[in-house]
Amino acid sequence: MTMETLPDEPTVRDLIHAIGGLTAILVGHLEVAGVTTATRIAGDLGNYAAITAETESNAGDILAYWASVLRDVADNHG
């Protein structure tokens, strides 16, 4: 895959899904390595989402969505 083969105009949904999926994988690796837990990162991300939503509601909503996904992963994993 190269930059030339990527879609010219990915949708916002595509970007949110791709970046969020990457985040979930990284969180999983950090948890397995004993660096932190998905629960802690989900909590921190939830706090960041709430603060961000005060000035940027769309970004806050996206962050809150991924915080809830990470919370669900943590709840079902541990």
N, C-alpha and C positions, 0 to 999 in steps of 0.2 A: 504494500500500500504506500503510495506516495501522495504528496499534497495535490498533484495533478489529477489523481483518480478520485479524490473526495468530491462530494456533491458541491456544486457552485453555491447553492443557497440552502444549507440544512435548516430545517425548521427549528424553532425555539424548543419544541418538545424533543426533537432529536438531540439537541445540545444538552438539555436538562437530563435526559435519560443517560446519555453517554458519560457526562461528568459525574453524575450521581452514582452510576455503576462503578466508575473508577474509584470514587470515594469509598464506597462500600467494600470494595476489594482491599483497598489500603487499610481501612479500619480493621478488617479481618486479619490481615498480616500483623498489624501492630498488636492486636489482642493475642494472637498465637505466640508472638515473640515476647509477650509479657511486659510490653511497654505501657499499655493502658488498656482500658476496656471499651467495648462498643457502647455500653451504658454511659460511661463518662463522656465520651465524645458526643453521643446523642444529646446529653444534657447541655454540654457546652454549645453545641450547634443550635439547640433550641433557644438558649439564652441569646446567642448572637442573632438568631432569626427575629426574636422579639425586639431587640434593639434596632436592628436594621429596618424592620417594618415601620418604625416610627417615622422614618424619612424616605424609605423606598419600599412601598408596599409590595410590589411585584417580587423584588428580590427577597423580601422577608417571607413571602408565601412559598417561594421555591426552597429557601433554606428550612422553613418549618416542615415542608413536605419531606425533605431528606432526613431531617431529625427524627420524624415519626417512623420513617422506613428503618433507620438504624435502631430505634427503640424496639421496633417489632423484631428485628433480627436478633438483638440482644435478649429479648424476652423469650424467644423461641430457641435460642442457642444455648443459653446458660441456665 
